[in-house]
Amino acid sequence: MVVALVLAALALRAGLALRRSRRGASPRPPALRRAHLRLAKPAVALALVGFAGGPLSAAFLRDWPPFGSLHAWLGLVAAGLFAGAGALGLRLEGGRSRSLDLHALLGGLALLAGALAAVAGFVLLP
C-alpha cells in the first residue's frame, strides 16, 4: 500500500502541475499528461488490490472481523474515492467528460483518506 500511496502522491503532483499550466498562460507540456497517466493508473490499481486484500487477510489469516477497525472503514472510503477518481479519469482520457475539478477533488481526497488509513493501520501491525 505504501507504493500505491507514493505513486498516488506523485500522480497528484503531476496533476497539480497540469492544473497550474491549464489555468496559467503557459502551454501544457504533453509529457506532463503522460506522466500523470503513467503514475495514476498503477496507483489506483494497487490501491484497489490492496483494499481487496485487507478484509481477506483479516478474515482468513488473522481471524479478525473484516471491518472491525477504523483502518478498514478508512480503507473503504479511500477505495471508493480512488475508484471514483480512476473512473472519472478514464472518462476524461477518452474525451467523455470535462469534470477536471471533480477529478482533482476525488484524487486529492483519495490520497488523504489513504494516508489516514495507513496511519490508522499502525496499531494493527504485529
Backbone as CSV, one residue per row, in Angstrom:
resi,resn,N_x,N_y,N_z,CA_x,CA_y,CA_z,C_x,C_y,C_z
1,MET,0.817,-1.200,0.000,0.000,0.000,0.000,0.857,1.259,0.000
2,VAL,2.037,1.161,0.586,2.916,2.329,0.596,3.273,2.723,-0.828
3,VAL,3.533,1.729,-1.668,3.864,2.016,-3.070,2.685,2.701,-3.752
4,ALA,1.480,2.231,-3.495,0.289,2.846,-4.091,0.162,4.300,-3.658
5,LEU,0.390,4.566,-2.377,0.269,5.945,-1.882,1.361,6.843,-2.434
6,VAL,2.573,6.320,-2.576,3.664,7.119,-3.150,3.356,7.431,-4.618
7,LEU,2.918,6.425,-5.362,2.549,6.665,-6.765,1.401,7.661,-6.864
8,ALA,0.423,7.542,-5.967,-0.705,8.476,-5.976,-0.242,9.893,-5.663
9,ALA,0.695,10.042,-4.736,1.211,11.369,-4.410,1.964,11.966,-5.600
10,LEU,2.735,11.140,-6.299,3.444,11.630,-7.481,2.465,11.977,-8.604
11,ALA,1.400,11.181,-8.742,0.364,11.488,-9.741,-0.345,12.785,-9.388
12,LEU,-0.604,12.988,-8.105,-1.233,14.237,-7.666,-0.334,15.428,-7.997
13,ARG,0.942,15.268,-7.757,1.896,16.348,-8.070,1.856,16.688,-9.559
14,ALA,1.867,15.652,-10.413,1.794,15.884,-11.858,0.455,16.493,-12.248
15,GLY,-0.617,16.033,-11.606,-1.939,16.579,-11.895,-2.050,18.042,-11.503
16,LEU,-1.461,18.402,-10.372,-1.477,19.811,-9.965,-0.661,20.675,-10.917
17,ALA,0.423,20.138,-11.439,1.201,20.883,-12.436,0.386,21.078,-13.716
18,LEU,-0.379,20.051,-14.103,-1.274,20.191,-15.258,-2.309,21.279,-15.013
19,ARG,-2.847,21.286,-13.814,-3.863,22.280,-13.457,-3.280,23.699,-13.508
20,ARG,-2.074,23.850,-12.949,-1.418,25.171,-12.992,-1.193,25.629,-14.427
21,SER,-0.749,24.713,-15.289,-0.500,25.111,-16.679,-1.807,25.423,-17.409
22,ARG,-2.879,24.701,-17.065,-4.176,24.951,-17.700,-4.737,26.306,-17.284
23,ARG,-4.546,26.676,-16.033,-5.088,27.936,-15.525,-4.182,29.124,-15.797
24,GLY,-2.940,28.844,-16.125,-2.000,29.927,-16.386,-1.857,30.188,-17.867
25,ALA,-0.868,30.979,-18.186,-0.644,31.353,-19.582,0.308,30.397,-20.280
26,SER,0.981,29.537,-19.515,1.972,28.662,-20.135,1.296,27.481,-20.826
27,PRO,1.873,27.017,-21.915,1.299,25.864,-22.611,1.515,24.593,-21.787
28,ARG,0.612,23.640,-21.976,0.697,22.387,-21.235,1.613,21.413,-21.968
29,PRO,2.711,21.006,-21.324,3.594,20.029,-21.984,2.915,18.660,-22.063
30,PRO,2.901,18.033,-23.234,2.259,16.711,-23.378,2.894,15.658,-22.472
31,ALA,4.173,15.802,-22.173,4.845,14.823,-21.313,4.266,14.836,-19.904
32,LEU,3.755,15.960,-19.476,3.183,16.068,-18.134,1.913,15.227,-18.014
33,ARG,1.084,15.260,-19.019,-0.138,14.434,-19.015,0.218,12.960,-19.049
34,ARG,1.198,12.601,-19.877,1.633,11.198,-19.938,2.183,10.738,-18.597
35,ALA,2.943,11.605,-17.934,3.489,11.260,-16.621,2.366,11.045,-15.610
36,HIS,1.369,11.915,-15.640,0.232,11.774,-14.722,-0.463,10.436,-14.942
37,LEU,-0.731,10.102,-16.194,-1.415,8.843,-16.507,-0.547,7.641,-16.148
38,ARG,0.747,7.725,-16.424,1.670,6.625,-16.146,1.747,6.328,-14.646
39,LEU,1.596,7.343,-13.820,1.650,7.162,-12.369,0.284,6.821,-11.773
40,ALA,-0.760,7.477,-12.263,-2.080,7.345,-11.648,-2.712,5.973,-11.883
41,LYS,-2.566,5.429,-13.072,-3.217,4.145,-13.362,-2.716,3.018,-12.456
42,PRO,-1.404,2.833,-12.309,-0.982,1.784,-11.376,-1.282,2.117,-9.919
43,ALA,-1.293,3.404,-9.568,-1.617,3.787,-8.187,-3.033,3.365,-7.840
44,VAL,-3.977,3.628,-8.722,-5.372,3.249,-8.474,-5.497,1.729,-8.436
45,ALA,-4.866,1.051,-9.373,-4.948,-0.418,-9.405,-4.368,-1.026,-8.124
46,LEU,-3.204,-0.557,-7.712,-2.586,-1.089,-6.497,-3.415,-0.779,-5.260
47,ALA,-3.980,0.415,-5.203,-4.808,0.775,-4.047,-6.032,-0.127,-3.957
48,LEU,-6.660,-0.413,-5.080,-7.856,-1.258,-5.070,-7.519,-2.719,-4.777
49,VAL,-6.403,-3.207,-5.302,-5.974,-4.568,-4.986,-5.616,-4.668,-3.508
50,GLY,-4.924,-3.654,-2.995,-4.580,-3.645,-1.576,-5.809,-3.601,-0.699
51,PHE,-6.803,-2.828,-1.097,-8.040,-2.783,-0.320,-8.721,-4.146,-0.316
52,ALA,-8.778,-4.785,-1.463,-9.422,-6.106,-1.531,-8.680,-7.117,-0.665
53,GLY,-7.374,-6.993,-0.592,-6.589,-7.924,0.215,-6.755,-7.723,1.711
54,GLY,-7.087,-6.525,2.141,-7.210,-6.242,3.565,-8.257,-7.070,4.278
55,PRO,-9.508,-7.033,3.841,-10.533,-7.848,4.510,-10.264,-9.346,4.389
56,LEU,-9.689,-9.765,3.264,-9.358,-11.187,3.103,-8.289,-11.601,4.112
57,SER,-7.284,-10.768,4.263,-6.228,-11.036,5.237,-6.781,-11.057,6.652
58,ALA,-7.628,-10.097,6.964,-8.210,-10.041,8.308,-9.023,-11.300,8.602
59,ALA,-9.832,-11.712,7.667,-10.731,-12.842,7.901,-10.010,-14.185,7.875
60,PHE,-9.148,-14.395,6.902,-8.587,-15.732,6.696,-7.214,-15.940,7.327
61,LEU,-6.431,-14.892,7.478,-5.097,-15.062,8.049,-5.014,-14.692,9.523
62,ARG,-5.854,-13.763,9.949,-5.757,-13.280,11.325,-6.978,-13.610,12.174
63,ASP,-7.998,-14.130,11.553,-9.223,-14.496,12.261,-9.866,-13.289,12.961
64,TRP,-9.833,-12.149,12.287,-10.460,-10.912,12.767,-11.717,-10.658,11.949
65,PRO,-12.638,-9.871,12.458,-13.758,-9.449,11.598,-13.223,-8.517,10.503
66,PRO,-13.630,-8.709,9.260,-13.056,-7.938,8.146,-13.180,-6.419,8.290
67,PHE,-14.249,-5.930,8.877,-14.419,-4.487,9.028,-14.561,-4.119,10.498
68,GLY,-13.650,-4.650,11.286,-13.711,-4.426,12.713,-12.769,-3.352,13.217
69,SER,-12.286,-2.494,12.331,-11.347,-1.453,12.768,-11.583,-0.163,11.987
70,LEU,-11.093,0.911,12.546,-11.140,2.205,11.862,-10.339,2.141,10.562
71,HIS,-9.237,1.418,10.601,-8.396,1.256,9.411,-9.211,0.700,8.238
72,ALA,-10.049,-0.291,8.513,-10.854,-0.900,7.457,-11.854,0.090,6.874
73,TRP,-12.500,0.851,7.726,-13.508,1.802,7.244,-12.863,2.957,6.488
74,LEU,-11.705,3.412,6.950,-10.988,4.449,6.194,-10.507,3.885,4.859
75,GLY,-10.098,2.623,4.858,-9.704,1.976,3.610,-10.858,1.876,2.634
76,LEU,-12.054,1.605,3.151,-13.244,1.543,2.295,-13.528,2.900,1.660
77,VAL,-13.430,3.953,2.451,-13.628,5.310,1.924,-12.564,5.619,0.869
78,ALA,-11.304,5.300,1.187,-10.211,5.556,0.243,-10.420,4.778,-1.052
79,ALA,-10.804,3.510,-0.942,-11.025,2.697,-2.144,-12.134,3.279,-3.009
80,GLY,-13.213,3.724,-2.380,-14.296,4.345,-3.141,-13.847,5.610,-3.845
81,LEU,-13.060,6.414,-3.141,-12.570,7.655,-3.755,-11.571,7.368,-4.873
82,PHE,-10.676,6.395,-4.662,-9.739,6.018,-5.723,-10.487,5.475,-6.937
83,ALA,-11.495,4.647,-6.695,-12.279,4.102,-7.808,-13.001,5.219,-8.558
84,GLY,-13.576,6.155,-7.825,-14.264,7.278,-8.467,-13.312,8.158,-9.265
85,ALA,-12.167,8.478,-8.670,-11.184,9.302,-9.384,-10.662,8.570,-10.617
86,GLY,-10.434,7.258,-10.476,-9.947,6.481,-11.615,-10.970,6.379,-12.730
87,ALA,-12.219,6.117,-12.374,-13.274,6.014,-13.393,-13.461,7.341,-14.113
88,LEU,-13.474,8.428,-13.347,-13.622,9.739,-13.973,-12.398,10.073,-14.815
89,GLY,-11.226,9.672,-14.340,-10.001,9.891,-15.124,-10.039,9.170,-16.457
90,LEU,-10.555,7.947,-16.462,-10.680,7.217,-17.736,-11.661,7.913,-18.669
91,ARG,-12.735,8.460,-18.109,-13.694,9.210,-18.938,-13.038,10.479,-19.492
92,LEU,-12.245,11.145,-18.679,-11.541,12.346,-19.143,-10.547,11.985,-20.251
93,GLU,-9.829,10.898,-20.043,-8.843,10.468,-21.033,-9.502,10.154,-22.373
94,GLY,-10.691,9.561,-22.323,-11.405,9.214,-23.553,-12.218,10.355,-24.135
95,GLY,-12.191,11.531,-23.495,-12.936,12.671,-24.001,-14.427,12.611,-23.710
96,ARG,-14.852,11.748,-22.786,-16.272,11.600,-22.482,-16.701,12.419,-21.277
97,SER,-15.791,13.213,-20.733,-16.117,14.061,-19.596,-15.220,15.284,-19.621
98,ARG,-15.662,16.334,-18.925,-14.853,17.540,-18.786,-14.788,17.962,-17.316
99,SER,-15.047,17.015,-16.431,-15.107,17.291,-14.998,-13.721,17.247,-14.362
100,LEU,-12.855,18.131,-14.802,-11.484,18.145,-14.300,-11.422,18.491,-12.814
101,ASP,-12.240,19.440,-12.394,-12.207,19.845,-10.990,-12.705,18.731,-10.069
102,LEU,-13.749,18.019,-10.475,-14.241,16.903,-9.677,-13.197,15.792,-9.604
103,HIS,-12.533,15.525,-10.728,-11.474,14.515,-10.758,-10.355,14.895,-9.788
104,ALA,-9.974,16.159,-9.794,-8.918,16.627,-8.885,-9.352,16.490,-7.429
105,LEU,-10.590,16.844,-7.142,-11.104,16.734,-5.777,-11.125,15.278,-5.310
106,LEU,-11.645,14.388,-6.144,-11.694,12.972,-5.775,-10.293,12.402,-5.579
107,GLY,-9.369,12.755,-6.455,-7.999,12.256,-6.327,-7.324,12.752,-5.061
108,GLY,-7.495,14.011,-4.750,-6.904,14.563,-3.533,-7.501,13.943,-2.280
109,LEU,-8.820,13.790,-2.266,-9.473,13.165,-1.113,-9.095,11.695,-0.981
110,ALA,-8.910,11.020,-2.112,-8.498,9.611,-2.081,-7.123,9.477,-1.440
111,LEU,-6.208,10.342,-1.822,-4.867,10.294,-1.233,-4.921,10.601,0.258
112,LEU,-5.703,11.579,0.637,-5.842,11.921,2.054,-6.444,10.756,2.844
113,ALA,-7.507,10.164,2.340,-8.135,9.027,3.026,-7.183,7.834,3.086
114,GLY,-6.426,7.612,2.025,-5.449,6.524,2.025,-4.355,6.742,3.058
115,ALA,-3.897,7.975,3.185,-2.878,8.284,4.191,-3.436,8.107,5.599
116,LEU,-4.675,8.540,5.815,-5.302,8.346,7.123,-5.479,6.856,7.436
117,ALA,-5.850,6.069,6.434,-5.989,4.628,6.636,-4.640,3.998,6.972
118,ALA,-3.594,4.469,6.328,-2.259,3.949,6.629,-1.869,4.227,8.077
119,VAL,-2.123,5.435,8.534,-1.801,5.795,9.916,-2.656,4.975,10.881
120,ALA,-3.934,4.815,10.567,-4.822,4.032,11.436,-4.419,2.567,11.458
121,GLY,-3.732,2.099,10.429,-3.300,0.701,10.378,-2.076,0.403,11.218
122,PHE,-1.363,1.422,11.692,-0.173,1.175,12.505,-0.492,0.348,13.756
123,VAL,-1.638,0.572,14.354,-1.985,-0.156,15.577,-2.252,-1.639,15.298
124,LEU,-2.465,-2.000,14.036,-2.755,-3.386,13.693,-1.495,-4.185,13.409
125,LEU,-0.362,-3.507,13.299,0.877,-4.198,12.991,1.290,-5.097,14.160
126,PRO,1.901,-6.233,13.828,2.321,-7.147,14.915,3.450,-6.571,15.757
